[in-house]
Amino acid sequence: MSSLQDINALSQPVDANGRKLLWAFGVNDEHIEELPSDKLKEYKPIGTFRVDYAALSAKCGVVCHPGFVPTTKAGFVGAAAKAGRDASKDRAASKSAAADPDGRDCSVLAVQSMLMGRAAMLVFRQVIPTSLHLEILRFNSCCLDIEGVALLRAGLTESCSVAVLQLDWNPLEVPLDAAAFRAAFDASQMEQIDALEKKREQQQAERTLRAFGEVLTASFGDVPAAMQTLREVAVKDRMHHAPTAGLEPFPLTTWTDAFYTAGLSHAEQIFNLVDGPLYGSGDCLVSFDSLGDILQSLPALSPEEEAADPVGKAFGAFVDASSPLDVVSFRHCSLGRLECVAIGAALGQSTHLRGLNLWGNNICDLGCAVLAESFEVYYGLQFLGLGRNMVTHVGLETLCAPLGYTRIDDKAQVDQVKKSIGDRTKDKEKWAKSKPAPKKDACGQDRYLPDFTIPTCESQTDENGEYWLWGRNTTLKTLNLEHNPIKDAAALMKIQPNGLGEIHLRGVPCAEELSRLARPELVEASRAAPAELEEDPAQAAPPAEKPPSPVDAMAQTPGWRFIFK
């Protein structure tokens, strides 16, 4: 048998009839519950992800996932040879073996639109801690469930070299009760399994509708006000029907138009839930009053239930104190306030995180309030991305409250602030005496570790007398809130003097007005210039130097800099 045939025989398990198994989603589920412990003890990684992954898959009888196979024949040879021998642990040799012959950057492992499967993630969990060349993981649209996400997190240990995780376009749903399902399956109770799935479906529907209700409350004040807006939009061409518009059943097209006009999204998802078997009749016609009644009848969650939310905990685990990650991205993962509860709680205990990207989710002002609480505790975050969410000026004000400086005019409050600063100074002295050594990854690189920050409280004076500037979190200097429904430019100008960094506001409704408010004298000059030229064009002064744009002016203004492009 040739060496290549021997490699194929090793890397591809066979079925009961001796036929080689090709990878398909679920191909390993029938014979792989957990990886064999004896094979794991024999496994000796060399630190090259694809070679190690193929070798461990072959050793454990797992059909290798096509997204992780070695890219060359040499890689297959290495995997085959490695499956039966000990490998060198020399770091230089490991990095040399990781060189990608196709010229691609081996510090990045990207998986795009691929289903993974449980067995694939079991192998991944074992291999990733020893893959010393990897720095960035990208899982985009891979439909990982909660168990798959948990296995991904389990592989990101202190010993791994991965610093950046992008888990994007991966919304999670409430999981099935695994213990109850296993018991019912072992007892061949099919009706019980159906009941468990219906319960899970009900929980997921309530979770989705509850999150949508929170968005409505943050945007319109309460659910009845939101329903009133949707009703009026639906009958805008026949306002004489407004009194009965709540009872009128509308098709999906009307719902979509109403949601879009009201600045809301997910019209089809909400429509299908209300019209589906859990709440509706399935006739493709739904009234807005029925939606309002369902939203207001949902049971409220207790703080304990919110803290125990499995979806929120799955995302929050990537930013907690034990996470080795510097930068985390959860773009388009359908995150809302409930997930922010777990993420914020974990962020308050974080030790390494400096960048968090939550672009394209369903985070509203209520979610911003939860995240802002963690900024009072954790001073290491440098970047927060909240573009394309549902944040208004109220949420932005909440986010900025603990950032930069806050003016205090009350002497009694100043005394309390100075007392808390004194207590934190003592904590820093204790911390300095037992300061832990900087943590290093498996490649010997220092992990990001923020300084122990002490707030300040400095006396200032103006025409109104003495006041104090309370400086707290001065590390978070970049906020991205592009394409959010922020409409109140005056409110943003009030928080502008207190910041220390940049707020990106491209695509917000108040961008044009805000750019004028940023430097009003430029607007007055532009209005006066044409009139002066009309008086005596012949005696017009030579063209002056072009005045700076409002964006450039903001760059020279203390406080937050508003970026519009």
LUMLUMTI-790150 format. One line per 2 residues: number of its first residue (from 0); their letters; for each residue y, z negated, x negated of C-alpha. Coordinates in steps of 0.001 Angstrom, whole numbers, always signed. Layout:
N
NUM = A = Y Z X | ...;
END
This chain:
565
0 = MS = +0 +0 +0 | +3450 +904 -1355;
2 = SL = +6037 -1761 -2012 | +8205 -487 +854;
4 = QD = +5251 -661 +3251 | +4540 -4158 +2026;
6 = IN = +8159 -5099 +2706 | +8006 -3725 +6236;
8 = AL = +4764 -5531 +6914 | +6331 -8773 +5726;
10 = SQ = +9617 -8448 +7552 | +8245 -7311 +10920;
12 = PV = +5900 -9671 +12797 | +3146 -8150 +14928;
14 = DA = +1875 -8857 +18430 | -1684 -9790 +19462;
16 = NG = -2739 -6146 +19161 | -1388 -5753 +15653;
18 = RK = +1634 -3688 +16699 | +4880 -4345 +14834;
20 = LL = +7541 -6025 +16924 | +11005 -4506 +17034;
22 = WA = +13983 -6703 +17812 | +15175 -6883 +21391;
24 = FG = +16907 -9703 +23177 | +14269 -12341 +23940;
26 = VN = +11553 -10815 +21724 | +11088 -14112 +19871;
28 = DE = +11281 -16430 +22879 | +7577 -16324 +23735;
30 = HI = +6355 -17584 +20361 | +9345 -19343 +18744;
32 = EE = +10511 -22645 +20231 | +11556 -24189 +16910;
34 = LP = +11199 -22960 +13337 | +8003 -24324 +11705;
36 = SD = +8843 -27414 +9657 | +6359 -26557 +6915;
38 = KL = +7936 -23133 +6460 | +11389 -24687 +6258;
40 = KE = +10176 -26976 +3468 | +8883 -23964 +1542;
42 = YK = +12100 -22016 +2079 | +14166 -21666 -1122;
44 = PI = +17518 -19899 -558 | +19360 -17985 -3266;
46 = GT = +22728 -18161 -1502 | +22969 -14559 -274;
48 = FR = +23134 -14529 +3503 | +21371 -11292 +4455;
50 = VD = +18590 -11681 +1898 | +18046 -15318 +2857;
52 = YA = +18133 -14513 +6573 | +15540 -11754 +6289;
54 = AL = +13328 -13892 +4080 | +13389 -16957 +6350;
56 = SA = +12811 -14790 +9427 | +9763 -13231 +7763;
58 = KC = +8421 -16575 +6620 | +8739 -18080 +10111;
60 = GV = +7402 -15040 +11987 | +10751 -14221 +13599;
62 = VC = +11740 -10618 +14223 | +14890 -10239 +12102;
64 = HP = +18096 -9697 +14050 | +19483 -6189 +13312;
66 = GF = +22976 -7574 +12745 | +21792 -9633 +9778;
68 = VP = +19269 -7408 +8008 | +19955 -6472 +4349;
70 = TT = +21970 -3274 +4185 | +20000 -1549 +1403;
72 = KA = +16432 -1005 +256 | +17192 -3327 -2646;
74 = GF = +18089 -6005 -135 | +14729 -5584 +1615;
76 = VG = +12957 -5825 -1732 | +14849 -9009 -2505;
78 = AA = +13973 -10467 +881 | +10307 -9624 +474;
80 = AK = +10112 -11026 -3020 | +12044 -14132 -2009;
82 = AG = +9712 -14947 +855 | +6996 -15903 -1622;
84 = RD = +8827 -17314 -4626 | +11463 -19866 -5661;
86 = AS = +14928 -18452 -6210 | +17519 -19266 -8790;
88 = KD = +20202 -21659 -7663 | +22702 -20497 -10214;
90 = RA = +26035 -19910 -8448 | +27048 -16945 -10586;
92 = AS = +23729 -15228 -9982 | +24037 -15943 -6281;
94 = KS = +27466 -14341 -6064 | +26302 -11373 -8094;
96 = AA = +23423 -10868 -5686 | +25894 -11020 -2794;
98 = AD = +27794 -7958 -3986 | +27685 -5436 -1180;
100 = PD = +26546 -2042 -2461 | +28305 -394 +481;
102 = GR = +31661 -1656 -801 | +32330 -4064 +2050;
104 = DC = +33774 -7526 +1628 | +30843 -9932 +1482;
106 = SV = +33081 -12930 +2080 | +33255 -11849 +5746;
108 = LA = +30323 -11821 +8178 | +31277 -9978 +11379;
110 = VQ = +29126 -9539 +14472 | +30619 -7392 +17227;
112 = SM = +29225 -7014 +20771 | +25659 -8043 +19891;
114 = LM = +23422 -10358 +21888 | +21965 -12983 +19587;
116 = GR = +19111 -14933 +21166 | +17992 -18476 +20455;
118 = AA = +15591 -17660 +17600 | +18293 -15660 +15795;
120 = ML = +20642 -18648 +15936 | +17888 -21023 +14799;
122 = VF = +17521 -18979 +11618 | +21309 -18644 +11315;
124 = RQ = +21714 -22424 +11430 | +19402 -22847 +8438;
126 = VI = +20823 -20032 +6310 | +24589 -20381 +6714;
128 = PT = +25011 -23709 +4809 | +23633 -22145 +1618;
130 = SL = +25399 -18759 +1823 | +28003 -19546 -801;
132 = HL = +29775 -16180 -694 | +30808 -16401 +2976;
134 = EI = +34315 -17576 +3856 | +34963 -15988 +7260;
136 = LR = +32677 -15760 +10321 | +33530 -13430 +13200;
138 = FN = +31607 -13452 +16469 | +33328 -11119 +18942;
140 = SC = +31906 -10489 +22423 | +28457 -11806 +21487;
142 = CL = +27863 -13724 +24746 | +26716 -16889 +22998;
144 = DI = +25780 -19578 +25504 | +26385 -23289 +24979;
146 = EG = +23109 -23700 +23089 | +23937 -20771 +20818;
148 = VA = +27426 -22156 +20156 | +25901 -25561 +19365;
150 = LL = +23501 -23980 +16850 | +26440 -22140 +15268;
152 = RA = +28331 -25406 +14931 | +25280 -27189 +13521;
154 = GL = +25151 -24701 +10660 | +28777 -25337 +9665;
156 = TE = +28159 -28404 +7531 | +30243 -29930 +4763;
158 = SC = +28082 -28115 +2219 | +28912 -24604 +3478;
160 = SV = +31711 -22427 +2106 | +32931 -21054 +5466;
162 = AV = +36579 -21911 +6152 | +37517 -19539 +9007;
164 = LQ = +35745 -19045 +12340 | +36677 -16424 +14928;
166 = LD = +34674 -16998 +18102 | +36487 -14559 +20364;
168 = WN = +35804 -13016 +23792 | +33103 -15616 +24342;
170 = PL = +33689 -17604 +27557 | +31107 -20285 +28261;
172 = EV = +29628 -21399 +31578 | +28218 -24691 +32759;
174 = PL = +24671 -24915 +31372 | +21493 -25449 +33356;
176 = DA = +20000 -28952 +33270 | +17530 -28244 +30468;
178 = AA = +15397 -31363 +30916 | +15037 -30890 +34679;
180 = FR = +14290 -27197 +34205 | +11556 -27910 +31642;
182 = AA = +9950 -30478 +33933 | +10025 -28107 +36898;
184 = FD = +8705 -25227 +34802 | +5803 -27258 +33437;
186 = AS = +4947 -28288 +36995 | +5276 -24676 +38267;
188 = QM = +7879 -25799 +40820 | +9682 -22516 +41389;
190 = EQ = +11705 -23828 +44329 | +13014 -26660 +42171;
192 = ID = +14063 -24146 +39518 | +15960 -22158 +42174;
194 = AL = +17660 -25359 +43334 | +18718 -26170 +39764;
196 = EK = +20236 -22714 +39316 | +22096 -22962 +42639;
198 = KR = +23478 -26342 +41565 | +24629 -24846 +38262;
200 = EQ = +26243 -21927 +40077 | +28077 -24322 +42401;
202 = QQ = +29343 -26371 +39451 | +30572 -23250 +37675;
204 = AE = +32356 -21982 +40785 | +34084 -25325 +41313;
206 = RT = +35069 -25400 +37652 | +36618 -21917 +37830;
208 = LR = +38474 -22605 +41078 | +39713 -25989 +39877;
210 = AF = +41150 -24387 +36735 | +42830 -21713 +38855;
212 = GE = +44313 -24396 +41100 | +45825 -26088 +38051;
214 = VL = +47465 -22816 +37018 | +48947 -22473 +40518;
216 = TA = +50239 -26044 +40426 | +51883 -25520 +37037;
218 = SF = +53443 -22202 +38093 | +54509 -22898 +41697;
220 = GD = +54607 -26674 +42024 | +51559 -27022 +44271;
222 = VP = +48841 -24953 +45940 | +50594 -24556 +49369;
224 = AA = +53695 -23147 +47657 | +51542 -20701 +45727;
226 = MQ = +49748 -19579 +48902 | +53107 -19077 +50600;
228 = TL = +54205 -16800 +47752 | +50988 -14772 +47909;
230 = RE = +51258 -14388 +51704 | +54820 -13145 +51511;
232 = VA = +53942 -10649 +48791 | +50976 -9357 +50811;
234 = VK = +53152 -8524 +53847 | +56388 -7674 +52032;
236 = DR = +56571 -4339 +53878 | +56148 -5969 +57299;
238 = MH = +57771 -9381 +57094 | +57544 -9853 +60865;
240 = HA = +53853 -10614 +60230 | +54683 -13421 +57778;
242 = PT = +53923 -16298 +60224 | +50293 -15159 +60566;
244 = AG = +49826 -13686 +57083 | +47793 -16702 +55969;
246 = LE = +45128 -16038 +58575 | +44945 -12296 +58013;
248 = PF = +41945 -11208 +55930 | +42945 -8864 +53111;
250 = PL = +40856 -6557 +50918 | +40621 -6876 +47141;
252 = TT = +43317 -4240 +46591 | +45876 -6369 +48427;
254 = WT = +44787 -9451 +46493 | +45165 -7602 +43211;
256 = DA = +48674 -6415 +44076 | +49705 -9883 +45265;
258 = FY = +48352 -11598 +42174 | +50073 -9112 +39875;
260 = TA = +53424 -9449 +41653 | +53167 -13259 +41545;
262 = GL = +52377 -13220 +37806 | +48737 -14282 +38208;
264 = SH = +45514 -12853 +36828 | +41780 -12899 +37612;
266 = AE = +42272 -11626 +41175 | +38826 -10027 +41343;
268 = QI = +37041 -13113 +40011 | +38712 -15467 +42492;
270 = FN = +38280 -13010 +45376 | +34542 -12650 +44698;
272 = LV = +34070 -16408 +44570 | +35840 -16997 +47881;
274 = DG = +34027 -14057 +49488 | +30672 -14884 +47900;
276 = PL = +27693 -16817 +49278 | +29061 -20220 +48280;
278 = YG = +32255 -20014 +50347 | +32443 -16730 +52265;
280 = SG = +30580 -14173 +54316 | +30564 -11252 +51893;
282 = DC = +32454 -8818 +54154 | +35036 -7962 +51416;
284 = LV = +37917 -9385 +53465 | +39413 -12786 +52574;
286 = SF = +42485 -14643 +53818 | +44792 -16596 +51550;
288 = DS = +44503 -19653 +53800 | +40787 -19802 +53061;
290 = LG = +41548 -19838 +49334 | +44109 -22605 +49806;
292 = DI = +41681 -24697 +51856 | +38948 -24361 +49216;
294 = LQ = +41274 -25267 +46347 | +42577 -28370 +48101;
296 = SL = +39085 -29544 +49080 | +37641 -29477 +45558;
298 = PA = +36625 -32946 +44331 | +38824 -34304 +41561;
300 = LS = +37247 -35144 +38210 | +37531 -38607 +36724;
302 = PE = +38754 -39017 +33106 | +35176 -39820 +32098;
304 = EE = +33888 -36614 +33696 | +36574 -34566 +31996;
306 = AA = +35764 -36083 +28613 | +32063 -35299 +29125;
308 = DP = +32637 -31655 +30105 | +29969 -29691 +28177;
310 = VG = +32049 -26528 +27795 | +35067 -28376 +26408;
312 = KA = +32897 -30393 +24031 | +31258 -27216 +22726;
314 = FG = +34659 -25791 +21711 | +36089 -29121 +20571;
316 = AF = +33224 -29677 +18121 | +34651 -26968 +15833;
318 = VD = +37905 -28876 +15235 | +36702 -32482 +15004;
320 = AS = +36606 -34751 +11952 | +33247 -33441 +10720;
322 = SP = +34208 -29756 +10875 | +34731 -28006 +7514;
324 = LD = +36893 -25266 +9054 | +40518 -24576 +8091;
326 = VV = +41251 -21953 +10743 | +39646 -21543 +14188;
328 = SF = +40190 -18774 +16733 | +39075 -18927 +20381;
330 = RH = +40778 -15805 +21745 | +39970 -14736 +25308;
332 = CS = +37433 -17500 +25949 | +38775 -18483 +29418;
334 = LG = +40034 -21833 +28128 | +42150 -23957 +30460;
336 = RL = +43421 -27486 +30711 | +39924 -28974 +30930;
338 = EC = +38868 -27423 +27622 | +42181 -28526 +26101;
340 = VA = +41239 -32143 +26883 | +38251 -31946 +24533;
342 = IG = +40021 -29753 +21964 | +43023 -32088 +21884;
344 = AA = +40853 -35196 +21529 | +38910 -33610 +18668;
346 = LG = +42096 -32297 +17045 | +43461 -35833 +16921;
348 = QS = +40555 -36725 +14604 | +40619 -33540 +12526;
350 = TH = +40856 -33641 +8743 | +40978 -30003 +7592;
352 = LR = +42309 -27790 +10377 | +45574 -25959 +9703;
354 = GL = +45418 -23026 +12127 | +44324 -22812 +15789;
356 = NL = +44523 -19543 +17741 | +44083 -19796 +21527;
358 = WG = +45470 -16357 +22398 | +44646 -14776 +25757;
360 = NN = +43299 -17775 +27661 | +44308 -19560 +30880;
362 = IC = +46244 -22440 +29334 | +49171 -23558 +31494;
364 = DL = +51820 -26261 +31134 | +49245 -28960 +31912;
366 = GC = +47096 -27782 +29023 | +50127 -27803 +26722;
368 = AV = +50764 -31446 +27620 | +47226 -32343 +26543;
370 = LA = +47526 -30460 +23248 | +50932 -32018 +22511;
372 = ES = +49371 -35480 +22551 | +47286 -34587 +19499;
374 = FE = +50427 -33563 +17569 | +51490 -37216 +17701;
376 = VY = +48353 -38157 +15765 | +47307 -35217 +13589;
378 = YG = +50004 -33897 +11243 | +47966 -31223 +9474;
380 = LQ = +48156 -28256 +11864 | +50497 -25511 +10608;
382 = FL = +49966 -22720 +13178 | +49275 -22723 +16924;
384 = GL = +48707 -19447 +18777 | +49185 -19532 +22555;
386 = GR = +50117 -15905 +23220 | +49184 -14351 +26591;
388 = NM = +48541 -17617 +28390 | +50309 -19121 +31419;
390 = VT = +52882 -21278 +29606 | +56407 -21613 +31040;
392 = HV = +59489 -23208 +29494 | +58191 -26580 +30738;
394 = GL = +55036 -26260 +28648 | +57011 -25114 +25609;
396 = ET = +59327 -28107 +25916 | +56282 -30377 +26044;
398 = LC = +54768 -28757 +22964 | +57999 -29108 +20991;
400 = AP = +58680 -32723 +21997 | +56666 -34315 +19136;
402 = LG = +57611 -31560 +16646 | +60617 -31602 +14350;
404 = YT = +63351 -34048 +15364 | +64292 -35946 +18503;
406 = RI = +67745 -37344 +19170 | +67879 -41035 +20142;
408 = DD = +71034 -42710 +21443 | +69503 -46035 +22502;
410 = KA = +69562 -48685 +19740 | +66712 -50606 +21363;
412 = QV = +64482 -47538 +21198 | +65480 -47041 +17564;
414 = DQ = +64300 -50567 +16745 | +60900 -49808 +18273;
416 = VK = +60673 -46532 +16344 | +61535 -48222 +13040;
418 = KS = +58902 -50882 +13697 | +56243 -48192 +14237;
420 = IG = +57411 -46445 +11035 | +57014 -49730 +9148;
422 = DR = +53474 -50131 +10476 | +52597 -46582 +9429;
424 = TK = +54074 -47187 +5966 | +51708 -50132 +5537;
426 = DK = +48825 -47928 +6666 | +49773 -45363 +4025;
428 = EK = +49783 -48035 +1324 | +46258 -49044 +2320;
430 = WA = +45245 -45392 +2445 | +46669 -44759 -1040;
432 = KS = +44616 -47588 -2549 | +41367 -46224 -1124;
434 = KP = +42394 -42573 -1038 | +39274 -40407 -800;
436 = AP = +38703 -37731 -3396 | +39569 -34210 -2194;
438 = KK = +36589 -32663 -468 | +35122 -29502 -1921;
440 = DA = +33013 -26782 -377 | +29714 -25571 -1801;
442 = CG = +31577 -23250 -4206 | +33637 -26078 -5637;
444 = QD = +36870 -25062 -3874 | +39146 -27835 -2598;
446 = RY = +39321 -28037 +1166 | +42688 -28234 +2877;
448 = LP = +43700 -31865 +3250 | +47088 -32724 +4815;
450 = DF = +49287 -35429 +3355 | +49677 -38811 +5002;
452 = TI = +52961 -38192 +6808 | +55383 -40976 +7681;
454 = PT = +57976 -40356 +10427 | +61671 -40786 +9665;
456 = CE = +64612 -42176 +11626 | +68022 -41335 +10163;
458 = SQ = +71448 -42345 +11438 | +73927 -39579 +12307;
460 = TD = +77374 -39415 +13893 | +79219 -36934 +16080;
462 = EN = +82201 -36962 +18433 | +80257 -39250 +20794;
464 = GE = +79513 -41842 +18136 | +76367 -42880 +16317;
466 = YW = +72917 -41521 +17099 | +69585 -41249 +15307;
468 = LW = +67280 -38344 +14489 | +63614 -39255 +14798;
470 = GR = +61463 -36937 +12696 | +57746 -36913 +13418;
472 = NT = +55458 -33906 +13048 | +57226 -31574 +10615;
474 = TL = +54076 -29699 +9539 | +53523 -27481 +12578;
476 = KT = +56162 -24813 +11955 | +54763 -21719 +13659;
478 = LN = +54236 -21472 +17413 | +53223 -18145 +18944;
480 = LE = +53954 -17911 +22679 | +54304 -14160 +23045;
482 = HN = +53814 -12612 +26503 | +53987 -15908 +28406;
484 = PI = +55970 -16326 +31672 | +58876 -18125 +29959;
486 = KD = +61992 -17336 +32007 | +64528 -20127 +31368;
488 = AA = +66554 -19168 +28288 | +68932 -22118 +28679;
490 = AL = +66045 -24591 +28473 | +64880 -23016 +25213;
492 = MK = +68366 -23232 +23732 | +68297 -26984 +24377;
494 = IQ = +65192 -27467 +22228 | +66302 -24974 +19553;
496 = PN = +68303 -27405 +17342 | +65418 -29861 +16990;
498 = GL = +62776 -27664 +15357 | +61867 -26740 +11798;
500 = GE = +60034 -23438 +12059 | +59462 -20308 +14131;
502 = IH = +58634 -19691 +17767 | +57405 -16157 +18423;
504 = LR = +58588 -15004 +21847 | +57988 -11272 +21915;
506 = GV = +57416 -10036 +25455 | +58635 -13131 +27339;
508 = PC = +60884 -12426 +30373 | +63889 -14289 +28927;
510 = AE = +63802 -12612 +25493 | +66879 -10446 +26079;
512 = EL = +68966 -13261 +27523 | +67806 -15640 +24799;
514 = SR = +68793 -13197 +22068 | +72333 -13110 +23502;
516 = LA = +72558 -16894 +23758 | +71435 -17232 +20171;
518 = RP = +74766 -15840 +18926 | +77286 -15463 +21794;
520 = EL = +80202 -14501 +19498 | +78339 -11294 +18618;
522 = VE = +78231 -10371 +22282 | +81972 -11019 +22679;
524 = AS = +82720 -8895 +19602 | +80654 -6006 +20930;
526 = RA = +82517 -6145 +24245 | +85946 -6164 +22593;
528 = AP = +85329 -3391 +20079 | +85476 -383 +22466;
530 = AE = +88752 -1564 +24043 | +90455 -1798 +20649;
532 = LE = +89438 +1768 +19772 | +90767 +3163 +23050;
534 = ED = +94266 +1800 +22381 | +94947 +3907 +19259;
536 = PA = +91975 +5802 +17808 | +94092 +7258 +14997;
538 = QA = +95011 +3811 +13714 | +91541 +2387 +14006;
540 = AP = +90568 +227 +11098 | +87818 +1451 +8777;
542 = PA = +84360 +630 +10068 | +83474 -2915 +9270;
544 = EK = +80143 -4034 +7980 | +77546 -4070 +10742;
546 = PP = +77259 -7599 +12168 | +73873 -9252 +11962;
548 = SP = +71566 -8973 +14928 | +70784 -12080 +16986;
550 = VD = +67394 -12238 +15297 | +69013 -12225 +11845;
552 = AM = +71517 -14793 +13025 | +68724 -17076 +14130;
554 = AQ = +67298 -16927 +10602 | +70504 -18601 +9337;
556 = TP = +70688 -21180 +12124 | +69168 -24653 +11669;
558 = GW = +66418 -25564 +14113 | +63768 -23356 +15671;
560 = RF = +64035 -19653 +14876 | +63194 -17492 +17875;
562 = IF = +61341 -14335 +16852 | +61432 -11471 +19348;
564 = K = +59641 -8724 +17415;
END
